[in-house]
Amino acid sequence: MSETRRLPPLDALRAFDAAARHMSFARAADELNVTPAALSWRIRQLETELGTPLFRRLNRAVELTEAGRALVPGVARGFEAFREAQRAVARLSDSRPLSLTAGPAVTAKWLAPRLFRFADLHPQIELRFVASLRTLDFERDEIDCALRLSAEADPALFSRELWRETMLPVCTPERAARLTTPADLAGHTLLHDDSIARIPGGPGWPEWFAAASLDLPGDRGLRFSTFDHAVDAAVENAGVLLGRSFLCVRELAAGRLVAPFGPVLSLPGAYRFVCPLGAERAPRLAALLAWLEAEADATRAQLAPLGVGAPD
């Protein structure tokens, strides 16, 4: 077998990586907080190790030699792999808050009201919610995991389906007493969740009226930018909302809202717990996932006797 070749010093590789990115020894030295002379010495050390020049030193600039250009991709990949390994180790740490991102409505109406149960089960884990309609990046935004609605699982991430959402009209019991059939909605204010437009194929009132075989205008009424605000308006008897069963479960179970009739529609896709591949093995993420699965099962059990779980 051939002898394994010894790797060059790490400081020399860091100096080369910075100089190749900046194409300037002075700016690379600033990045690494060393003098230009020290950086130049490290690069010459690397050139001696490899037995070939990596830069051409010009009057006021430098340029890569053919050997330097050949070295750049491998060194860059190596440092990125090391940074990813550092991030993976950080995700395993129990000393920092565990960050979970979800949409504002899921956070306000489903996650936040249940947080005390997670805290009771795992008092040693500090959980941080980040509510956003934007899909946050795990690395750039320093997020550990997410609840995302998606049509299918992303093979680049660990993914576990938690629930599939159904939608149907909900309103206060007082208003429901004046609703006998779906056609009666013609005389009532419709509440709209405009965030449904972000979901491909997400049904609104026009789609619900079509499913109910009704020729009624579906664009009248009050509009809200997020679903949680629309739910609050429905609880205050502002009108009838095309509600998402999972996110309305507390109001439905408490009788603040009722579902007077169908049809029940499906929201496309599924809500999934996602995180970087391998991170799901971290004890804290495993504990959070187990808790989320248990809460999803409990929500399904709450919805079952209310008749809002299965689409028509």
Secondary structure, DSSP 8 states (H G I E B T S, - for coil): ---------HHHHHHHHHHHHHT-HHHHHHHHTS-HHHHHHHHHHHHHHHTS--EEE-SS-EEE-HHHHHHHHHHHHHHHHHHHHHHHHHHH-SSS-EEEEE-HHHIIIIIGGGHHHHHHH-TT--EEEEE-SS---TTTTT--EEEEEESS--TTEEEEEEE--EEEEEB-HHHHTT-SSGGGGGGS-EEEEGGGGGSTT---HHHHHHHTT----SS-SEEESSHHHHHHHHHTTS-EEEEETGGGHHHHHHTSSB------EE-SSEEEEEEETTGGGSHHHHHHHHHHHHHHHHHHHHHGGGT-SS--
